């Protein structure tokens, strides 16, 4: 592996860490904090060693204080902020850190030595705290162009969304057919569930939900 390569894929984390990360982003979304993205997840030891040498044997600012990190054991992730906030906005990251505490997720901003606000980690024994659950499909951005999303598949909650949103109306049969074929291919490829296609075919999908699906599909294809 190239030691300069950054891994942002949540699936590279252990299951406990991936679930914790998704729960954190879900709760941030519910709190109205949506301009966040994951900047790094798993970090091979060779990359950790490489980063440690920056500011020491190699020029540049110090970016890590240790060669031993839970990034290398697939139990940590870093986040950053997108516009309108600055990349590592202390106030915004502190709000995320406060949410992390409630979820029993360790926040690097709480460390008395070598404070690391973008850093979050768990142990392999982490369990979702009582009273919390993943309420739908949590879209965790991996770049600053995207926003955190929560796509709820529960029918009763979808009905509430539909009351507030405008049903998708393509305006042409050609566009309707193209969108349906696109969703059908995504179902076949295992990128989304069949329920989404059925709702589209039955004219039960809002424009906002369709847009969210298109973004999700492109992210999962690695195009975003």
BADRENNU-18321 format. One line per field, with one value per residue: x, y, z of N, C-alpha, C, O in turn; residue in one letter. Coordinates in steps of 0.2 Angstrom, whole numbers. Example, Ala and Ser with C-alpha at 12.3 -4.5 7.8 and 13.67 -1.06 7.14 Angstrom:
BEGIN
n_x = [66 | 64]
n_y = [-28 | -11]
n_z = [39 | 35]
ca_x = [62 | 68]
ca_y = [-22 | -5]
ca_z = [39 | 36]
c_x = [66 | 64]
c_y = [-16 | 0]
c_z = [39 | 39]
o_x = [71 | 67]
o_y = [-17 | 6]
o_z = [42 | 40]
res = [a | s]
//
This chain:
BEGIN
n_x = [4 | 2 | 9 | 5 | -8 | -25 | -37 | -55 | -66 | -79 | -82 | -70 | -67 | -69 | -84 | -90 | -85 | -88 | -102 | -103 | -98 | -108 | -119 | -115 | -115 | -128 | -134 | -129 | -134 | -148 | -147 | -145 | -133 | -124 | -114 | -102 | -89 | -81 | -64 | -53 | -52 | -47 | -30 | -16 | -1 | 11 | 8 | 4 | 16 | 23 | 16 | 19 | 33 | 32 | 37 | 46 | 58 | 55 | 50 | 38 | 22 | 18 | 8 | 3 | 4 | 9 | 14 | 6 | -10 | -28 | -33 | -25 | -29 | -42 | -52 | -55 | -59 | -57 | -64 | -70 | -74 | -86 | -90 | -102 | -92 | -75 | -61 | -57 | -66 | -66 | -77 | -88 | -83 | -83 | -96 | -100 | -91 | -98 | -109 | -104 | -99 | -111 | -114 | -105 | -93 | -76 | -69 | -56 | -54 | -56 | -45 | -32 | -19 | -11 | -22 | -35 | -45 | -52 | -53 | -60 | -65 | -67 | -68 | -67 | -77 | -87 | -104 | -120 | -127 | -141 | -157 | -154 | -154 | -150 | -159 | -162 | -155 | -140 | -131 | -115 | -104 | -89 | -82 | -80 | -90 | -102 | -117 | -122 | -134 | -150 | -159 | -175 | -183 | -194 | -211 | -221 | -214 | -210 | -221 | -224 | -214 | -218 | -229 | -224 | -215 | -213 | -220 | -211 | -211 | -208 | -211 | -209 | -211 | -200 | -189 | -195 | -194 | -180 | -175 | -181 | -175 | -162 | -163 | -167 | -156 | -147 | -153 | -152 | -138 | -136 | -135 | -145 | -161 | -175 | -187 | -186 | -187 | -199 | -207 | -205 | -210 | -223 | -227 | -224 | -213 | -204 | -197 | -185 | -181 | -178 | -167 | -158 | -157 | -150 | -138 | -133 | -132 | -122 | -111 | -109 | -105 | -93 | -91 | -92]
n_y = [-6 | 11 | 23 | 36 | 36 | 39 | 31 | 30 | 23 | 16 | 3 | -3 | -3 | -11 | -21 | -15 | -2 | 3 | 3 | 12 | 24 | 26 | 28 | 40 | 49 | 49 | 54 | 67 | 71 | 72 | 82 | 93 | 95 | 93 | 96 | 88 | 76 | 60 | 59 | 50 | 32 | 16 | 14 | 8 | 0 | 4 | 16 | 24 | 24 | 32 | 44 | 48 | 51 | 63 | 80 | 76 | 66 | 69 | 83 | 95 | 99 | 92 | 78 | 67 | 60 | 48 | 31 | 21 | 17 | 17 | 18 | 9 | -3 | -4 | 3 | 16 | 33 | 48 | 64 | 78 | 95 | 103 | 117 | 129 | 130 | 130 | 118 | 111 | 115 | 121 | 124 | 117 | 104 | 102 | 101 | 90 | 81 | 82 | 75 | 62 | 58 | 55 | 43 | 34 | 35 | 38 | 53 | 62 | 76 | 77 | 73 | 76 | 77 | 80 | 84 | 79 | 84 | 80 | 67 | 51 | 36 | 19 | 4 | -13 | -20 | -11 | -6 | -2 | 11 | 10 | 15 | 20 | 18 | 13 | 22 | 21 | 21 | 27 | 40 | 42 | 55 | 55 | 65 | 83 | 88 | 83 | 80 | 75 | 62 | 54 | 41 | 35 | 20 | 15 | 13 | 21 | 32 | 36 | 40 | 52 | 60 | 61 | 68 | 81 | 83 | 84 | 74 | 65 | 70 | 67 | 73 | 68 | 54 | 47 | 52 | 46 | 32 | 31 | 34 | 24 | 13 | 15 | 14 | 1 | -6 | -3 | -10 | -23 | -23 | -24 | -12 | -4 | -7 | -17 | -11 | 3 | 4 | -1 | 8 | 19 | 15 | 14 | 27 | 33 | 41 | 54 | 69 | 73 | 62 | 53 | 60 | 59 | 45 | 43 | 50 | 41 | 29 | 33 | 36 | 23 | 17 | 23 | 35 | 47]
n_z = [0 | -3 | 7 | 8 | 5 | 9 | 18 | 18 | 19 | 27 | 29 | 31 | 44 | 60 | 64 | 76 | 77 | 65 | 66 | 77 | 72 | 62 | 70 | 77 | 66 | 63 | 74 | 74 | 63 | 66 | 76 | 68 | 63 | 49 | 40 | 39 | 36 | 34 | 36 | 37 | 40 | 43 | 46 | 40 | 48 | 43 | 37 | 48 | 54 | 45 | 45 | 58 | 57 | 51 | 54 | 62 | 58 | 45 | 35 | 39 | 47 | 64 | 64 | 71 | 87 | 91 | 87 | 90 | 87 | 87 | 75 | 67 | 72 | 67 | 73 | 75 | 69 | 59 | 57 | 47 | 44 | 33 | 21 | 28 | 38 | 44 | 40 | 51 | 62 | 78 | 87 | 81 | 80 | 94 | 97 | 91 | 98 | 110 | 108 | 105 | 117 | 124 | 117 | 121 | 115 | 112 | 112 | 104 | 108 | 121 | 127 | 139 | 136 | 121 | 113 | 101 | 91 | 79 | 80 | 84 | 93 | 97 | 108 | 104 | 111 | 111 | 113 | 107 | 116 | 128 | 123 | 111 | 93 | 76 | 65 | 51 | 35 | 36 | 28 | 27 | 23 | 13 | 8 | 6 | -2 | 0 | 11 | 27 | 28 | 32 | 28 | 30 | 31 | 36 | 34 | 40 | 44 | 32 | 26 | 33 | 29 | 16 | 16 | 19 | 8 | -9 | -21 | -33 | -50 | -65 | -78 | -91 | -100 | -105 | -96 | -84 | -87 | -88 | -75 | -68 | -74 | -70 | -56 | -55 | -60 | -49 | -39 | -44 | -43 | -30 | -22 | -17 | -9 | -14 | -11 | -13 | -27 | -30 | -23 | -31 | -43 | -40 | -38 | -26 | -21 | -16 | -23 | -16 | -9 | -19 | -25 | -14 | -15 | -27 | -25 | -15 | -22 | -32 | -23 | -18 | -29 | -30 | -37 | -31]
ca_x = [0 | 5 | 8 | 2 | -15 | -30 | -43 | -61 | -71 | -82 | -82 | -63 | -67 | -72 | -91 | -92 | -83 | -93 | -109 | -103 | -98 | -114 | -124 | -113 | -117 | -135 | -136 | -127 | -140 | -154 | -145 | -144 | -126 | -124 | -108 | -97 | -87 | -75 | -57 | -49 | -54 | -42 | -24 | -11 | 4 | 16 | 5 | 5 | 24 | 25 | 13 | 23 | 39 | 31 | 38 | 52 | 63 | 53 | 48 | 30 | 19 | 17 | 0 | 1 | 9 | 10 | 15 | 1 | -16 | -33 | -33 | -22 | -33 | -48 | -57 | -55 | -60 | -56 | -69 | -68 | -80 | -86 | -93 | -98 | -87 | -68 | -60 | -57 | -69 | -66 | -84 | -92 | -81 | -84 | -103 | -99 | -88 | -103 | -114 | -100 | -99 | -118 | -114 | -99 | -88 | -71 | -67 | -49 | -54 | -57 | -39 | -29 | -13 | -11 | -29 | -35 | -53 | -55 | -52 | -65 | -63 | -71 | -65 | -70 | -82 | -92 | -111 | -124 | -131 | -148 | -161 | -152 | -154 | -150 | -166 | -163 | -149 | -136 | -126 | -109 | -100 | -82 | -79 | -83 | -95 | -108 | -120 | -125 | -141 | -153 | -165 | -179 | -187 | -200 | -217 | -225 | -210 | -209 | -228 | -224 | -210 | -221 | -234 | -220 | -211 | -216 | -219 | -207 | -215 | -203 | -213 | -209 | -211 | -193 | -186 | -197 | -191 | -173 | -174 | -183 | -170 | -156 | -164 | -167 | -149 | -144 | -156 | -148 | -131 | -136 | -133 | -151 | -166 | -180 | -193 | -186 | -189 | -206 | -210 | -204 | -215 | -230 | -227 | -224 | -207 | -203 | -191 | -179 | -179 | -175 | -161 | -154 | -155 | -146 | -132 | -131 | -129 | -116 | -106 | -107 | -101 | -86 | -91 | -92]
ca_y = [0 | 18 | 26 | 42 | 35 | 39 | 26 | 33 | 18 | 14 | -5 | -5 | -3 | -17 | -19 | -11 | 4 | 6 | 5 | 18 | 29 | 28 | 31 | 46 | 53 | 49 | 59 | 73 | 73 | 74 | 88 | 98 | 95 | 89 | 97 | 84 | 70 | 56 | 60 | 44 | 27 | 12 | 16 | 2 | 2 | 8 | 23 | 27 | 26 | 37 | 50 | 49 | 54 | 70 | 84 | 73 | 64 | 72 | 90 | 96 | 100 | 86 | 77 | 62 | 59 | 41 | 25 | 16 | 21 | 13 | 18 | 3 | -9 | -3 | 5 | 24 | 37 | 55 | 68 | 85 | 99 | 106 | 123 | 135 | 129 | 128 | 111 | 108 | 120 | 119 | 124 | 112 | 98 | 101 | 99 | 82 | 78 | 81 | 69 | 56 | 56 | 52 | 37 | 30 | 35 | 42 | 59 | 65 | 82 | 76 | 71 | 81 | 78 | 79 | 84 | 78 | 85 | 77 | 59 | 47 | 29 | 14 | -2 | -19 | -22 | -6 | -8 | 4 | 13 | 9 | 20 | 22 | 13 | 16 | 23 | 20 | 21 | 33 | 41 | 46 | 57 | 54 | 71 | 89 | 90 | 79 | 81 | 69 | 60 | 49 | 39 | 31 | 16 | 13 | 16 | 26 | 38 | 39 | 43 | 58 | 63 | 62 | 74 | 87 | 83 | 84 | 68 | 65 | 71 | 68 | 77 | 65 | 46 | 45 | 53 | 41 | 26 | 31 | 34 | 17 | 8 | 17 | 11 | -6 | -8 | -2 | -15 | -29 | -23 | -24 | -5 | -2 | -12 | -17 | -7 | 9 | 3 | -2 | 14 | 23 | 12 | 15 | 34 | 35 | 43 | 61 | 71 | 74 | 55 | 51 | 63 | 55 | 38 | 44 | 51 | 35 | 25 | 36 | 35 | 16 | 15 | 26 | 40 | 53]
ca_z = [0 | -3 | 14 | 7 | 3 | 14 | 17 | 21 | 19 | 34 | 29 | 33 | 51 | 63 | 65 | 82 | 75 | 59 | 69 | 81 | 67 | 59 | 75 | 78 | 61 | 63 | 80 | 72 | 58 | 70 | 79 | 63 | 61 | 43 | 36 | 41 | 32 | 37 | 33 | 37 | 45 | 44 | 44 | 41 | 53 | 39 | 36 | 55 | 55 | 40 | 48 | 64 | 56 | 49 | 59 | 66 | 53 | 39 | 36 | 39 | 54 | 67 | 63 | 76 | 93 | 93 | 82 | 92 | 86 | 86 | 67 | 64 | 74 | 63 | 78 | 75 | 62 | 59 | 53 | 46 | 43 | 26 | 21 | 29 | 43 | 42 | 40 | 58 | 66 | 85 | 90 | 78 | 82 | 101 | 97 | 89 | 104 | 116 | 106 | 105 | 125 | 125 | 114 | 124 | 110 | 115 | 108 | 105 | 110 | 128 | 130 | 142 | 133 | 114 | 111 | 94 | 90 | 73 | 81 | 87 | 93 | 102 | 109 | 101 | 115 | 111 | 112 | 107 | 122 | 129 | 120 | 104 | 87 | 69 | 63 | 44 | 31 | 37 | 23 | 30 | 17 | 13 | 5 | 8 | -6 | 2 | 17 | 31 | 26 | 35 | 24 | 34 | 27 | 40 | 30 | 44 | 44 | 25 | 25 | 36 | 24 | 9 | 18 | 19 | 2 | -16 | -25 | -40 | -56 | -70 | -83 | -97 | -100 | -106 | -90 | -79 | -89 | -87 | -68 | -66 | -76 | -66 | -49 | -56 | -60 | -43 | -35 | -46 | -41 | -23 | -20 | -13 | -8 | -19 | -9 | -16 | -34 | -29 | -21 | -37 | -48 | -37 | -38 | -19 | -20 | -16 | -26 | -11 | -8 | -26 | -25 | -9 | -17 | -33 | -22 | -12 | -27 | -35 | -18 | -17 | -35 | -30 | -41 | -28]
c_x = [4 | 4 | 5 | -6 | -19 | -36 | -49 | -67 | -73 | -81 | -75 | -62 | -70 | -79 | -93 | -90 | -87 | -100 | -109 | -102 | -104 | -119 | -122 | -115 | -125 | -138 | -134 | -132 | -146 | -153 | -144 | -137 | -125 | -118 | -102 | -95 | -81 | -69 | -52 | -52 | -48 | -35 | -18 | -5 | 10 | 14 | 6 | 12 | 26 | 22 | 17 | 29 | 38 | 32 | 44 | 58 | 61 | 50 | 40 | 28 | 18 | 9 | -2 | 6 | 11 | 11 | 9 | -6 | -22 | -35 | -31 | -25 | -41 | -54 | -57 | -56 | -59 | -62 | -66 | -75 | -80 | -90 | -100 | -93 | -80 | -67 | -60 | -60 | -70 | -73 | -88 | -90 | -82 | -92 | -104 | -97 | -93 | -108 | -110 | -100 | -106 | -118 | -109 | -94 | -82 | -69 | -60 | -49 | -55 | -50 | -35 | -22 | -14 | -18 | -30 | -43 | -56 | -56 | -58 | -63 | -67 | -66 | -69 | -76 | -88 | -99 | -115 | -128 | -138 | -152 | -159 | -152 | -152 | -157 | -167 | -156 | -145 | -131 | -120 | -104 | -92 | -78 | -83 | -89 | -102 | -111 | -122 | -132 | -144 | -159 | -169 | -183 | -193 | -206 | -220 | -221 | -210 | -216 | -228 | -219 | -214 | -226 | -230 | -216 | -215 | -215 | -215 | -212 | -210 | -205 | -213 | -208 | -204 | -189 | -188 | -194 | -184 | -171 | -176 | -178 | -164 | -157 | -164 | -160 | -146 | -147 | -152 | -141 | -130 | -134 | -139 | -156 | -171 | -186 | -192 | -188 | -196 | -210 | -210 | -209 | -222 | -231 | -228 | -217 | -207 | -197 | -184 | -177 | -176 | -168 | -156 | -152 | -150 | -139 | -129 | -128 | -123 | -110 | -104 | -104 | -94 | -86 | -91 | -87]
c_y = [6 | 21 | 33 | 42 | 35 | 35 | 30 | 29 | 15 | 6 | -7 | -5 | -9 | -15 | -15 | -4 | 7 | 7 | 11 | 24 | 31 | 31 | 38 | 51 | 54 | 54 | 66 | 76 | 76 | 80 | 94 | 99 | 90 | 91 | 94 | 78 | 66 | 57 | 54 | 38 | 22 | 15 | 11 | 5 | 6 | 15 | 27 | 29 | 32 | 44 | 53 | 53 | 61 | 75 | 82 | 72 | 67 | 79 | 90 | 97 | 93 | 84 | 71 | 62 | 52 | 36 | 20 | 19 | 16 | 13 | 11 | -4 | -8 | -1 | 13 | 27 | 44 | 58 | 75 | 89 | 102 | 113 | 124 | 135 | 128 | 121 | 108 | 113 | 118 | 119 | 119 | 105 | 96 | 99 | 92 | 78 | 77 | 76 | 63 | 54 | 53 | 45 | 32 | 30 | 40 | 47 | 62 | 72 | 82 | 74 | 77 | 83 | 76 | 79 | 83 | 78 | 81 | 69 | 56 | 40 | 25 | 8 | -8 | -21 | -17 | -9 | -2 | 5 | 12 | 16 | 23 | 16 | 17 | 16 | 22 | 20 | 28 | 34 | 45 | 48 | 56 | 60 | 77 | 92 | 88 | 81 | 75 | 68 | 54 | 47 | 34 | 27 | 13 | 17 | 22 | 33 | 41 | 42 | 51 | 63 | 65 | 68 | 81 | 88 | 83 | 78 | 69 | 65 | 72 | 73 | 74 | 57 | 44 | 46 | 48 | 34 | 26 | 31 | 27 | 12 | 9 | 14 | 4 | -9 | -8 | -8 | -22 | -29 | -23 | -18 | -2 | -7 | -11 | -12 | 0 | 9 | 3 | 4 | 19 | 21 | 14 | 23 | 37 | 38 | 51 | 63 | 71 | 67 | 52 | 54 | 60 | 48 | 39 | 46 | 45 | 30 | 27 | 35 | 28 | 14 | 18 | 32 | 47 | 53]
c_z = [0 | 3 | 14 | 6 | 9 | 13 | 21 | 21 | 25 | 34 | 31 | 40 | 54 | 64 | 70 | 80 | 70 | 62 | 73 | 77 | 64 | 64 | 77 | 73 | 61 | 68 | 78 | 67 | 61 | 74 | 75 | 61 | 55 | 38 | 39 | 36 | 36 | 33 | 33 | 42 | 46 | 42 | 45 | 45 | 49 | 38 | 43 | 56 | 51 | 43 | 54 | 63 | 53 | 55 | 63 | 61 | 46 | 40 | 36 | 46 | 57 | 66 | 68 | 81 | 95 | 87 | 84 | 92 | 85 | 78 | 65 | 66 | 71 | 68 | 79 | 68 | 64 | 55 | 52 | 44 | 36 | 27 | 24 | 34 | 40 | 43 | 46 | 63 | 73 | 88 | 87 | 80 | 90 | 101 | 95 | 95 | 109 | 114 | 107 | 113 | 126 | 123 | 116 | 119 | 112 | 109 | 109 | 108 | 118 | 131 | 133 | 139 | 125 | 111 | 103 | 93 | 85 | 75 | 86 | 87 | 98 | 103 | 105 | 104 | 115 | 109 | 111 | 113 | 122 | 127 | 113 | 99 | 81 | 66 | 55 | 41 | 32 | 32 | 26 | 24 | 18 | 9 | 7 | 4 | -4 | 9 | 20 | 29 | 31 | 31 | 28 | 30 | 30 | 36 | 34 | 44 | 37 | 23 | 27 | 31 | 18 | 10 | 17 | 12 | -4 | -19 | -32 | -46 | -62 | -76 | -90 | -96 | -101 | -99 | -84 | -81 | -87 | -79 | -66 | -68 | -72 | -59 | -50 | -56 | -53 | -38 | -37 | -44 | -33 | -19 | -15 | -13 | -13 | -17 | -12 | -23 | -34 | -28 | -27 | -42 | -46 | -36 | -30 | -17 | -21 | -20 | -22 | -10 | -14 | -26 | -20 | -11 | -23 | -30 | -18 | -17 | -30 | -30 | -18 | -24 | -35 | -35 | -38 | -22]
o_x = [10 | -2 | 3 | -9 | -18 | -39 | -48 | -72 | -69 | -81 | -74 | -57 | -74 | -81 | -97 | -94 | -89 | -102 | -113 | -105 | -106 | -123 | -126 | -118 | -127 | -142 | -138 | -134 | -149 | -158 | -143 | -136 | -124 | -117 | -97 | -99 | -77 | -69 | -48 | -55 | -43 | -35 | -17 | -3 | 13 | 18 | 8 | 13 | 30 | 26 | 18 | 32 | 43 | 29 | 46 | 62 | 66 | 47 | 37 | 32 | 16 | 5 | -8 | 12 | 15 | 8 | 8 | -7 | -20 | -39 | -34 | -25 | -45 | -60 | -60 | -55 | -60 | -64 | -61 | -80 | -75 | -92 | -104 | -89 | -79 | -71 | -63 | -56 | -73 | -75 | -92 | -94 | -83 | -93 | -107 | -99 | -93 | -110 | -114 | -101 | -105 | -122 | -108 | -90 | -84 | -68 | -59 | -44 | -54 | -49 | -35 | -20 | -17 | -20 | -26 | -46 | -62 | -59 | -59 | -61 | -70 | -61 | -75 | -80 | -93 | -100 | -114 | -131 | -141 | -150 | -162 | -152 | -154 | -160 | -173 | -151 | -148 | -126 | -121 | -101 | -90 | -72 | -89 | -93 | -107 | -107 | -124 | -136 | -140 | -164 | -166 | -187 | -197 | -206 | -222 | -224 | -209 | -216 | -230 | -221 | -213 | -228 | -233 | -215 | -221 | -209 | -216 | -216 | -208 | -200 | -215 | -205 | -202 | -185 | -184 | -192 | -181 | -167 | -173 | -176 | -160 | -152 | -162 | -159 | -142 | -143 | -150 | -138 | -124 | -132 | -138 | -155 | -173 | -190 | -198 | -192 | -200 | -215 | -215 | -213 | -226 | -236 | -232 | -216 | -209 | -192 | -179 | -171 | -171 | -163 | -150 | -146 | -145 | -134 | -123 | -123 | -118 | -104 | -98 | -101 | -90 | -80 | -90 | -87]
o_y = [6 | 22 | 35 | 47 | 32 | 35 | 31 | 31 | 13 | 3 | -13 | -8 | -13 | -10 | -10 | 1 | 13 | 13 | 15 | 29 | 37 | 35 | 42 | 57 | 59 | 59 | 70 | 82 | 81 | 84 | 100 | 104 | 84 | 87 | 98 | 76 | 69 | 57 | 54 | 40 | 24 | 18 | 9 | 11 | 11 | 19 | 33 | 34 | 36 | 49 | 59 | 57 | 65 | 74 | 85 | 76 | 67 | 80 | 86 | 95 | 88 | 89 | 70 | 63 | 51 | 38 | 16 | 24 | 10 | 9 | 8 | -9 | -12 | -3 | 15 | 24 | 46 | 56 | 77 | 86 | 104 | 115 | 119 | 140 | 126 | 117 | 103 | 115 | 113 | 114 | 115 | 101 | 91 | 95 | 88 | 73 | 71 | 72 | 58 | 48 | 48 | 41 | 27 | 25 | 45 | 46 | 63 | 74 | 87 | 74 | 82 | 88 | 72 | 74 | 86 | 73 | 79 | 65 | 59 | 37 | 28 | 7 | -6 | -25 | -17 | -12 | 3 | 1 | 13 | 21 | 27 | 10 | 23 | 11 | 22 | 18 | 33 | 30 | 51 | 44 | 55 | 60 | 77 | 96 | 90 | 84 | 70 | 73 | 50 | 51 | 28 | 29 | 10 | 23 | 26 | 38 | 47 | 47 | 55 | 68 | 71 | 72 | 86 | 94 | 81 | 76 | 74 | 61 | 78 | 76 | 77 | 55 | 39 | 41 | 45 | 31 | 21 | 27 | 25 | 8 | 4 | 10 | 0 | -14 | -12 | -10 | -26 | -35 | -23 | -18 | 1 | -12 | -6 | -10 | 3 | 14 | 6 | 6 | 23 | 25 | 14 | 25 | 41 | 38 | 53 | 59 | 69 | 65 | 49 | 50 | 59 | 46 | 35 | 43 | 44 | 27 | 23 | 33 | 26 | 8 | 17 | 34 | 52 | 58]
o_z = [3 | 5 | 19 | 6 | 14 | 8 | 27 | 23 | 29 | 40 | 32 | 43 | 50 | 64 | 69 | 82 | 70 | 60 | 73 | 79 | 64 | 62 | 77 | 74 | 59 | 67 | 80 | 67 | 60 | 75 | 77 | 57 | 56 | 33 | 41 | 32 | 40 | 27 | 29 | 47 | 50 | 36 | 51 | 45 | 51 | 38 | 43 | 58 | 53 | 43 | 55 | 67 | 53 | 60 | 68 | 60 | 42 | 45 | 34 | 51 | 54 | 68 | 69 | 80 | 99 | 81 | 80 | 96 | 82 | 76 | 60 | 63 | 73 | 68 | 84 | 63 | 70 | 50 | 55 | 44 | 33 | 32 | 23 | 35 | 34 | 46 | 47 | 68 | 74 | 92 | 91 | 82 | 92 | 106 | 99 | 96 | 113 | 119 | 109 | 114 | 130 | 125 | 113 | 119 | 114 | 103 | 115 | 111 | 121 | 138 | 130 | 138 | 124 | 108 | 100 | 93 | 85 | 71 | 91 | 82 | 102 | 100 | 103 | 101 | 119 | 105 | 115 | 116 | 117 | 128 | 111 | 101 | 80 | 66 | 53 | 44 | 30 | 31 | 28 | 21 | 24 | 8 | 9 | 6 | -7 | 13 | 17 | 29 | 33 | 31 | 29 | 25 | 27 | 35 | 31 | 43 | 36 | 20 | 24 | 30 | 15 | 6 | 15 | 10 | -3 | -20 | -35 | -46 | -62 | -79 | -95 | -91 | -98 | -98 | -80 | -76 | -85 | -77 | -61 | -64 | -70 | -56 | -45 | -53 | -52 | -34 | -33 | -42 | -31 | -13 | -11 | -16 | -15 | -22 | -13 | -25 | -38 | -31 | -29 | -45 | -51 | -33 | -29 | -11 | -26 | -21 | -24 | -9 | -13 | -28 | -22 | -10 | -23 | -32 | -19 | -16 | -31 | -31 | -17 | -23 | -40 | -36 | -41 | -18]
res = [x | x | x | x | x | x | x | x | x | x | x | x | x | x | x | x | x | x | x | x | x | x | x | x | x | x | x | x | x | x | x | x | x | x | x | x | x | x | x | x | x | x | x | x | x | x | x | x | x | x | x | x | x | x | x | x | x | x | x | x | x | x | x | x | x | x | x | x | x | x | x | x | x | x | x | x | x | x | x | x | x | x | x | x | x | x | x | x | x | x | x | x | x | x | x | x | x | x | x | x | x | x | x | x | x | x | x | x | x | x | x | x | x | x | x | x | x | x | x | x | x | x | x | x | x | x | x | x | x | x | x | x | x | x | x | x | x | x | x | x | x | x | x | x | x | x | x | x | x | x | x | x | x | x | x | x | x | x | x | x | x | x | x | x | x | x | x | x | x | x | x | x | x | x | x | x | x | x | x | x | x | x | x | x | x | x | x | x | x | x | x | x | x | x | x | x | x | x | x | x | x | x | x | x | x | x | x | x | x | x | x | x | x | x | x | x | x | x | x | x | x | x | x | x]
//
